[in-house]
Amino acid sequence: MNRKKVLLGMSGGTDSSVAAILLQEQGYDVAGITFRFYEIEGNTAYLSESAELADRLGIPHYICDVRKEFEKNIVTYFINEYMSGRTPVPCIVCNNTFKWPLMAKVADEQGIRHIATGHYAQNIQLNNTFYITYAADSDKDQTFFLWGLKQDILCRMLLPMGDITKVEARVWAAEHGFQKVATKKDSIGVCFCPMDYRTFLKNWLAQNNEALAEEEQMMGENQALVGSNQAGLNKVKGGRVVDEKGDFIAWHEGYPFYTIGQRRGLGIHLNRPVFVKEINPEKNEVVLASLSALEKTEMWLKDWNLVNQERTLGHSDIIVKIRYRKQENHATITITPDHLLHVQLHEPLTAIAPGQAAAFYKDGLLLGGGIIVNAR
């Protein structure tokens, strides 16, 4: 493979566009690829914008339609997690299991050594091991989303946005004559539901309720294939909100529309602040409690990845994050007999939700992470 060739994921946004320009200025032979993951209301402007920039830079540009695969692997996962009472992390799952491996596959087919994106992160090599490190722009740092990448990806990864800030990127693009790129608005939230996930989920459930009703009508008395699904969907029409003792407080709108730690939007007015402590799909209940009742000191992770176990396991100075921003804590990490990661927190954390992710850091290095199974 040509070590000066790089395949860059281009979304049409500021970050990937500036990344293309920077890589080219650094002497790389850049090819751009735009994946069709999900298009809201048929909006394909990002395709023409990416192609336009590639044409202006004189680089080849490919479009790869993986909407069906994305629906199956990411959107379905997202819906299933909420329907199971968990809180999904679609951007993490996409980056670690879908987007970057897909880029590597396409790069291999094209004989291209490097793969790159506009992520705000950096990477380094220490003692023959590659690590992702914090971005220069701490406010935009995206290392939290990349903990699941293995060495076969990390050794090929280029991250040209890692050592500049977003403000600098906009200024740089404007000064080089790319005014349209410089003034693009930042994308917010999950790509297929950029605002409140509840609206997306309600629309999906409404569509599937209609589809299941049509199936039942067509199948007559033979409803075995749809009965269980219909029963599950019916549960989101409402259920009990209870306290920790199980005493009734109010009615909820559907358990998937609530998340652990939620305080706002509960539609409940008590003489004290309450938060969602637990979501129980089997009982169709949402449990509320005081903030102190949400404090946990241990959690267990599945689907984990550790870049270097010797740097991570058994050390008392590992930093763990369960949010994209803030909420850092120190922890000691071990492996359980059933091959889960046990995270012993040194100070309690609130609002730890099953399905969320935890990422580990030390000395500025991203050491790995996993998906939270439970906490106590």
Number of C-alpha atoms within 10 A of each C-alpha: 11 10 12 13 20 25 30 27 25 31 21 22 20 23 23 23 26 24 24 29 20 17 20 17 10 11 10 17 18 25 23 25 23 21 20 17 18 19 13 10 6 7 9 12 10 17 18 12 18 24 22 14 21 23 12 9 13 12 15 14 20 17 14 12 13 14 14 12 12 19 15 12 16 21 18 11 17 21 20 15 17 22 20 16 25 25 23 21 18 21 17 20 20 18 17 19 14 16 18 21 18 16 22 21 13 16 21 15 9 13 15 22 18 26 27 25 24 22 21 25 27 22 21 14 11 8 5 8 12 21 23 25 22 22 23 17 18 12 13 17 20 19 22 24 24 23 26 22 22 17 13 11 16 21 18 16 24 22 20 24 27 24 14 15 18 19 10 14 20 20 15 18 20 15 11 10 10 18 14 13 21 24 14 13 9 10 10 9 12 13 14 16 16 12 12 11 16 14 12 15 18 15 11 12 16 13 12 15 16 11 13 19 14 11 15 18 12 11 13 8 8 12 15 10 12 15 13 11 13 16 10 15 17 13 19 19 13 14 18 20 23 20 20 14 9 13 11 13 15 15 16 21 16 21 26 26 19 22 21 22 20 14 18 11 8 18 11 14 9 8 5 7 13 22 21 25 25 25 24 14 20 10 11 20 24 29 22 27 19 17 16 12 15 22 17 18 16 20 22 23 25 18 14 18 19 20 22 14 13 9 13 21 17 14 14 14 16 24 21 24 20 23 15 17 13 9 12 17 17 21 22 19 24 17 14 11 7 7 13 19 24 20 23 19 20 14 12 15 18 16 20 26 25 23 21 20 28 24 27 25 25 16 11 13 18 24 25 25 28 23 26 26 19 16 19 12
